[in-house]
Amino acid sequence: MAWRFKLRHMEVFRALMLTGSTIEAGKTLNVSQPAVSKTLSELEAQLGTTLFLRTGGRLIPTPKAEWLFDASQETLARVDHLDAILRDIESVPQRPIRLFANSAMAHSILPEALVLFRQSHPWITVSTDVVARRDNRRWLNDQEFDLAVTMLPVEYPNELITTLPVADGVCILPKGHKLRDQEYIELSMLENEPLVALQRHNLTRYKVEQAFSSAGLRYNIAVETATAASLVMFVTAGLGVGIIDPFTAEKLRPLGYEIKPLRPAIEFAFGILAPMRIQSRPEIADLSHCIQQAYSSG
């Protein structure tokens, strides 16, 4: 006869194997002796075999019972582990919050945002991933993040995007550059200047190219790089001038370079993305607020 596994059967069976008595098994499980005997009878009927021999008030396990007991140990140990977790579920460590960000936000805004977040949530781990724009379609489709901070626009439902205030890009100059005394930098002043630029898949690179093209200007790219932080390092080394978001520029200012407003302005828009699944952790909303606060003060 086919037997459908029931956890209660196995709990009673194990108690009987360990105690050798329906009375003691009942005490262990906090049930009556008749309830233990009934469950054992059901189990033996389902299996079509005798599991215990009754001798002098004691239960002697048959070889089949010994085999079943050995075979069930791993499963019952897992049940015990789950039972312990359920009894103390409040102490179970929470899954880390997965926070995705493009390089500009990861290197500038996120450090301050996470400091703010840790002040109120010191026991919650935040796992950060720096994502490239060329991979947007993959990570947006995979939906493995709890929050994401990236440059806009992106192809994503508007109701899941918290748009942050638009910021104007800046021009950064190596220390001692001939344009250092200018109050602001006209794009035309950079036409013959070596330019450190982000790679072609980057939205900042596209914005810079469009600005030069709209003004009828040529640009002279000396170095291409993958991240805003490395762009700053190359500019600091004197390899050229750069145009980047203001947050990265201010964050890395101690490296020693000039920051100048740019005319005409090149606007940068960023947003916080929520996943498409329903969020049940209020601390994720708290992290979003911390990011907005750090962005506003950046």
Salt bridges, closest charged atoms under 4 A:
GLU11 OE1 - ARG8 NH1 2.94
GLU24 OE2 - LYS27 NZ 3.63
GLU42 OE1 - HIS9 NE2 3.22
GLU44 OE2 - ARG54 NH1 3.76
GLU74 OE2 - ARG78 NH2 2.93
ASP80 OD2 - ARG14 NH1 2.84
ASP83 OD2 - ARG87 NH1 2.10
ASP129 OD1 - ARG98 NH2 2.92
ASP142 OD2 - ARG138 NH1 3.84
GLU144 OE1 - ARG98 NH1 3.57
ASP146 OD1 - ARG95 NH2 3.13
ASP146 OD1 - ARG277 NH2 2.68
GLU155 OE1 - ARG137 NH2 4.00
GLU191 OE2 - ARG218 NE 3.93
GLU193 OE1 - HIS177 NE2 2.99
GLU193 OE2 - LYS178 NZ 3.00
GLU209 OE2 - ARG200 NH1 3.07
GLU209 OE2 - ARG205 NE 2.77
GLU224 OE2 - ARG205 NH1 2.87
GLU250 OE2 - ARG253 NH2 2.89
GLU283 OE2 - ARG281 NE 2.73
ASP286 OD2 - HIS121 NE2 2.87
